Amino acid sequence: MDGLVEFRTGDGAVVAVEAVEERSGSRLVSRGDGAVRATHTFEGALDGVRAAAESALRVFRDGSLRPDGVEIEFGVKLAAETGAFIAKGTAEGHLVVKLTWSPDTSGASSTS
């Protein structure tokens, strides 16, 4: 385990997460209990991830495919200084996209 980082939410709750060690060359000093206080709120740390998800959804919803459902999955890592970032699975970023289509029942012909 690399360590714990404490993020505060907008309503003041504390979210402790296992964090990755940052490669910036600087090391954060932990409090006496081993946790490091993050420089961002929890919501602020996730802003970039939310923007990435919104952008990916736009790509798949606005194209010619027009799926009924879009599911996007990616791993997120949290760091005390940089906030959240999309985790790599191997040498590349990890991203799973699932598109679904339902059978079209509105175009079924009806006989009377």
KEVO-504521 format. One record per residue (C-alpha): residue in one letter; y, x, z. Coordinates in Angstrom, 1 decimal, decimal comma, always signed. Layout:
REM KEVO-504521
{residu=A c2=Y c1=X c3=Z}
...
This chain:
REM KEVO-504521
{residu=M c2=+0,0 c1=+0,0 c3=+0,0}
{residu=D c2=+3,4 c1=+1,4 c3=-1,0}
{residu=G c2=+5,3 c1=-0,4 c3=+1,8}
{residu=L c2=+7,0 c1=-3,6 c3=+2,6}
{residu=V c2=+10,3 c1=-4,8 c3=+1,4}
{residu=E c2=+12,1 c1=-7,7 c3=+3,0}
{residu=F c2=+14,1 c1=-10,0 c3=+0,7}
{residu=R c2=+16,3 c1=-12,8 c3=+2,1}
{residu=T c2=+16,4 c1=-16,1 c3=+0,3}
{residu=G c2=+19,6 c1=-18,0 c3=-0,3}
{residu=D c2=+18,9 c1=-20,2 c3=+2,8}
{residu=G c2=+18,3 c1=-17,1 c3=+5,0}
{residu=A c2=+14,5 c1=-17,0 c3=+5,1}
{residu=V c2=+12,9 c1=-13,6 c3=+5,0}
{residu=V c2=+10,2 c1=-12,9 c3=+2,4}
{residu=A c2=+8,2 c1=-9,7 c3=+3,0}
{residu=V c2=+6,5 c1=-8,4 c3=-0,1}
{residu=E c2=+4,3 c1=-5,3 c3=-0,8}
{residu=A c2=+6,5 c1=-3,2 c3=-3,0}
{residu=V c2=+6,0 c1=-0,4 c3=-5,5}
{residu=E c2=+7,5 c1=+3,0 c3=-4,9}
{residu=E c2=+10,6 c1=+3,5 c3=-7,0}
{residu=R c2=+10,7 c1=+6,6 c3=-9,2}
{residu=S c2=+14,5 c1=+7,1 c3=-9,0}
{residu=G c2=+14,2 c1=+10,3 c3=-7,0}
{residu=S c2=+15,8 c1=+8,7 c3=-3,9}
{residu=R c2=+13,8 c1=+7,3 c3=-1,0}
{residu=L c2=+14,8 c1=+4,4 c3=+1,1}
{residu=V c2=+14,6 c1=+4,8 c3=+4,8}
{residu=S c2=+12,6 c1=+2,1 c3=+6,4}
{residu=R c2=+13,4 c1=+0,3 c3=+9,6}
{residu=G c2=+11,4 c1=+1,0 c3=+12,8}
{residu=D c2=+8,7 c1=-1,5 c3=+11,8}
{residu=G c2=+8,1 c1=+0,1 c3=+8,4}
{residu=A c2=+9,9 c1=-2,6 c3=+6,3}
{residu=V c2=+12,7 c1=-1,8 c3=+4,0}
{residu=R c2=+15,6 c1=-4,3 c3=+3,6}
{residu=A c2=+16,2 c1=-5,1 c3=-0,1}
{residu=T c2=+19,6 c1=-4,8 c3=-1,7}
{residu=H c2=+19,2 c1=-8,2 c3=-3,5}
{residu=T c2=+18,4 c1=-11,7 c3=-2,4}
{residu=F c2=+14,9 c1=-12,8 c3=-3,3}
{residu=E c2=+16,5 c1=-15,2 c3=-5,9}
{residu=G c2=+18,7 c1=-12,4 c3=-7,2}
{residu=A c2=+15,8 c1=-10,1 c3=-7,6}
{residu=L c2=+14,0 c1=-12,7 c3=-9,8}
{residu=D c2=+17,0 c1=-13,4 c3=-12,0}
{residu=G c2=+15,9 c1=-11,0 c3=-14,7}
{residu=V c2=+12,4 c1=-12,3 c3=-14,7}
{residu=R c2=+13,6 c1=-15,9 c3=-15,0}
{residu=A c2=+15,8 c1=-14,8 c3=-18,0}
{residu=A c2=+12,8 c1=-13,2 c3=-19,6}
{residu=A c2=+10,7 c1=-16,3 c3=-19,1}
{residu=E c2=+13,4 c1=-18,6 c3=-20,5}
{residu=S c2=+13,8 c1=-16,3 c3=-23,5}
{residu=A c2=+10,0 c1=-16,2 c3=-24,2}
{residu=L c2=+9,8 c1=-20,0 c3=-23,9}
{residu=R c2=+12,6 c1=-20,4 c3=-26,4}
{residu=V c2=+10,7 c1=-18,2 c3=-28,9}
{residu=F c2=+7,6 c1=-20,3 c3=-28,7}
{residu=R c2=+9,3 c1=-23,8 c3=-28,4}
{residu=D c2=+11,9 c1=-23,3 c3=-31,1}
{residu=G c2=+9,7 c1=-21,9 c3=-33,9}
{residu=S c2=+7,6 c1=-23,7 c3=-36,5}
{residu=L c2=+4,5 c1=-23,9 c3=-34,2}
{residu=R c2=+6,0 c1=-26,6 c3=-31,9}
{residu=P c2=+3,3 c1=-26,6 c3=-29,3}
{residu=D c2=+3,0 c1=-29,5 c3=-26,8}
{residu=G c2=+2,6 c1=-27,0 c3=-24,0}
{residu=V c2=+3,6 c1=-23,4 c3=-23,4}
{residu=E c2=+2,2 c1=-21,3 c3=-20,5}
{residu=I c2=+3,5 c1=-17,8 c3=-20,0}
{residu=E c2=+2,0 c1=-15,5 c3=-17,4}
{residu=F c2=+3,1 c1=-12,0 c3=-16,4}
{residu=G c2=+2,8 c1=-9,8 c3=-13,4}
{residu=V c2=+6,0 c1=-9,2 c3=-11,4}
{residu=K c2=+6,6 c1=-6,2 c3=-9,1}
{residu=L c2=+9,3 c1=-6,1 c3=-6,6}
{residu=A c2=+11,3 c1=-3,0 c3=-5,5}
{residu=A c2=+14,0 c1=-2,7 c3=-2,9}
{residu=E c2=+16,7 c1=-1,3 c3=-5,1}
{residu=T c2=+15,9 c1=-2,6 c3=-8,6}
{residu=G c2=+14,6 c1=-6,1 c3=-7,6}
{residu=A c2=+11,9 c1=-7,6 c3=-9,7}
{residu=F c2=+10,5 c1=-6,3 c3=-13,0}
{residu=I c2=+7,6 c1=-7,2 c3=-15,2}
{residu=A c2=+4,6 c1=-5,2 c3=-14,2}
{residu=K c2=+2,6 c1=-3,1 c3=-16,7}
{residu=G c2=-1,1 c1=-3,8 c3=-17,2}
{residu=T c2=-1,8 c1=-0,5 c3=-18,8}
{residu=A c2=+0,7 c1=+1,5 c3=-20,8}
{residu=E c2=+2,3 c1=-1,8 c3=-22,0}
{residu=G c2=+3,9 c1=-4,7 c3=-20,2}
{residu=H c2=+1,5 c1=-7,5 c3=-19,1}
{residu=L c2=+2,1 c1=-10,8 c3=-20,8}
{residu=V c2=-0,3 c1=-13,7 c3=-21,5}
{residu=V c2=+0,9 c1=-16,6 c3=-23,6}
{residu=K c2=-1,1 c1=-19,9 c3=-24,0}
{residu=L c2=+0,0 c1=-22,5 c3=-26,5}
{residu=T c2=-1,6 c1=-26,0 c3=-26,4}
{residu=W c2=-1,5 c1=-28,9 c3=-28,8}
{residu=S c2=-2,6 c1=-32,5 c3=-28,1}
{residu=P c2=-4,3 c1=-34,6 c3=-30,7}
{residu=D c2=-1,7 c1=-36,7 c3=-32,5}
{residu=T c2=-2,5 c1=-40,3 c3=-31,6}
{residu=S c2=+0,9 c1=-41,7 c3=-32,7}
{residu=G c2=+0,0 c1=-41,3 c3=-36,4}
{residu=A c2=-3,3 c1=-43,2 c3=-36,1}
{residu=S c2=-3,5 c1=-46,1 c3=-38,6}
{residu=S c2=-3,9 c1=-49,5 c3=-37,1}
{residu=T c2=-5,6 c1=-52,4 c3=-38,8}
{residu=S c2=-4,6 c1=-56,0 c3=-38,3}
